[in-house]
Amino acid sequence: MLSSCLALALASILPSQSAAVRGPFEVKIADDQPVVVQPLEPVDPQLHAQVNPQGGMYVTIRLNNQQLHTGVIQTLLNIDGMILFPGNAPGMLIAQNQPLPMGKAKKARSGYFTTYKIGGLTIKQEVEIVPTRGAPGQRRRRDAAMVRYLIDNADKKPHKVGIRVVLRPIIMDKRAPLFSSPTQPNKLLNGVELKGKQVPPYLRVLQRAELKNPGFVTHLTYDLGRDFLRPDRVVLSGRIAPARQWEMPVIERKAYSVVGIYWEPQEIPAGSKRNLAYAYGQGIASGADGDGLVQLVLGGSFEPGKVFTVAAYVQDPATGQHLTLELPPGMERVEGKLRQPVPAVDDAGNCLVLWKARVTAPGRFPLRVRSSTGVTYAKNISVRKLD
């Protein structure tokens, strides 16, 4: 719920929205159930996943203090044809395992970052515990780690940069788990390479090689929002690549399973950036963004020809979130762009998107505000002329 201070602030700037008779018109307003495309449930504050800083950009991820992989998760860089481990010459680490800065609205974040610099090129790795998608009505658990690579080319010339991540998953007692994909639901994946559109939004890592009875399941998430590029390919193998070699063999697993996640070398122009990310944990990660939940409040006059306000208060806005006003026939927008970005939270903790509109004739009106987070909020308004 939004804080009481928001409600007080709203009362000071907007008229009441309670049902009223305005002159010869009767106005009634009722909330409609939000139409949810992607449910956004509250987040459980408990940390079920743990991340432990290592040297370079090595990562370890645990779930309720149980390891989710053998050894460390390894990052390899491909910079202008050079195969490098972060920290190796000719570059250097300029930050190592530093606490993540505060998030939006001074919200604490659980994790750390490491930054590698080579000339005018910097690659920052952020490792953060994030919530995963929960079942309807249940709190989302923070049981996965999201690993981001923020590449910034501040040089005066372009550079080609690629990143490969390698991990050997372990599920309970299984060191050679198999995989399944929502895009190939009837198939176990073993010794395959997925490229381009074949790369699914996430992979399921199965304790047992049975699609209908997989035992404990973890997830490798690759679709983490428009701000982060998905991998170009994923290799599911039984053998890791030799040191300092970019390519991994594609063979069926035997003693253990290996996952290679590739973002192929791409040219980054001078002054440009490129952001990549994956996540690993029990659930399907939804990123570290806020929930972006919206509360709609209407005010002003709904008498035809007069102006009313549509105020959308946003709780903990999601990165890049925007809201779109949808007016039915019989209503018209007077002020405010149809589609508006959600602004940053102010010092008082408020975050408001505002429109002005008017009714052109009596009737029943389903007014909607659609959020880019996948939720549409609605108010049903009835304006009836009294006899």
C-alpha positions, 0 to 999 in steps of 0.5 A: 500500500502507498504510505499515508503521507501520499494520501495526505499529500493527494488530499491537499491538491485534488478534490474528493472523488466520492460519489456526488450529485453535481448540479443536474448530474449524478456521478458514481465512481467504482474501482475495477479489478486490475487486469494483470498481465504479469502478477506483481506480488509483494517481496518477502524481505528474507534473503534466501539466496546468498552471494560470496565475493571472490577474486576477479569477477568470479561468483558463487551463489548459494540457496539457503546456504546450499551451493548451486554449482561446483567451484565458481561461476567464471567470467571470460572477456573477449576484447578486440580479439584478446581473451582475458580474465578480468584483472589480467593485463593489459587492464586492471581492477579499479574496484573489487567486491565493493558494496552496491550503492543504495537503490531508488528511494535510498533502498538498500541492495544486497550484493557487490560490484567489481570494475575492470578497466582497460584503456578507456573501456570499463566493464562493471559487474554487479551481483545482486540478490533479486526477487523471483516470480511468485505464485498468485497471492504469495510473496515473491522470494529473493532466491536468485542472484542477478549478474549484470555487466555494464560496459562503458566505452569512454574511449575515442575509438570503438572496441569489440567486446564479448563476454562468456560465463561458465558454470557447472550447476549442482542440484542437491546431490546431482552434479550432472543435471539436465535441462529443459526449456519453456520453448521446447517443453517436451524435450530434455536438453543435453549436449546442445547449442541454442542460438539466437531465437532458440535461446529461451527466456529461461532454462530449468535445471533439473535434479532428475532427468524426468520432465514430469517428475524433475525433483528440485528445480532451479532456473537460469534466467536470460530475459531480464528486461529491455535494459539488458541484452539477452545472450546470443547463444547458450551451450549445454555441454559435458566439458568445459573449454580449456583455459583462455579458449573462447569456444566450448565443446558441445558434447553430452554430459557425463560426470558433470554438466557445464553451461556456457552463456555467450554474448558474442563480441560486438562493436561498441562505438566510442562514447557508447554503452552496452548492458548484459545480464543473467540470473541464477537461483531457485525461481525465475528472476524478475530483476531488481526493479521496484514493483511499480504498483499504481494507485489511481485517484480521481478528482475535479468535476465530472459534469460534461464540459468541466475538467477532472484529474487523473492522478497515478501515484507509483510505489517504488517505480520500475526502471524505464516504467511508463504509464499510458492513459486510455480514455473511452468514447465520451471522454477526452484528454485536456492536459498531459501526454497520453504516454508518460514516463514515471518520474523519479521519487522525490525527497518526500517519497512521492511519485506522481503522473498526472493527466486532466480530462473531461466528459463530453456527454453522460454515460458509463466510462471505463477509464484505464491506466496501463503500466509498462510493468504489465498491469492495467488499472481501471476506474468505472465512472457513471455520469447520469443526467437527473430527470 
